[in-house]
């Protein structure tokens, strides 16, 4: 079975209308989850903890979409 990893992270934005973080070094990495349902639960929990801060936002990144296992790796990726 294919694993579909999801990353949940967040931080304070420079402006609530954008997705630019105020301080990238201060990002809150909540965790990596094996499926969307678990990631959603973690995202919701983190977002609810910071509901009083309008500049704080959490996101779910679909890590499995960053890479296609069926496509050969690029020469740079192989240097790893």
N, C-alpha and C positions, 0 to 999 in steps of 0.2 A: 504494500500500500504506500502511496506517495504521501510524504509528510508535507504539510502546509503550515510553515512557521510564520508567526506574527509577532512583531515587536511593538510593545506599548511604551511610549515615552511622552514627555511633556516638558513644559517650561514656561517662563514668563515671556510674553510677547512685547515688542516695542509699542505696538498699537493693536488693539483688539480687532481691527478691520484687516489685519495682515497676518501672515504666518512667519514673520521674521522674529527670531528669538532675541531677547535683550542680551543674554549671556549664554553662549553655547556651552561654556565650561560648567554651567550650573544646571544643565538638563537633568531631569529626573528620569532615569531609565528604570521603568517599572519591571520589565522582564520580557522574556521571549516565551511564547505559548504555542502549543502544538496544533491548535485549531482556532478558528475565529470566535467560537462561543466562549472559550476560556479567555481569549484576548479581550473580548467585549466586556466580560465581567470585570476584568482587571482595569480596563479603561474607565468603566462606569464608576468603580470604587474610587479611583484616583481623581476623577473629575468631580465627584461629589465632595471629596475632602477639601477641594480648593474652590468651591462654588462662590465663596465670598470675594475672591480675587478675579475681577473681570479680565485681567491681562493674562491669567494662567490658562493654558490649553493643553490638552492631552490628545494624542493621535495614535492610530493603529496603522503600522506599516506592514504591508503584505510581503514578507521576505521571500516567499516562494515565487513571487512574480519577478524578482530581480534576476532570476537565473532559470534557464531552460536546460534541463539535464539532457535533452535529446540533441542539443547543438554542441558541436565540438568547442572546446575552450580556445580562447585567443592565445597567441604566443606569449603575450604579457601575463596573462592569467596563469599560464603554466610555470612561470618563474617563481610564483607564490612564495 
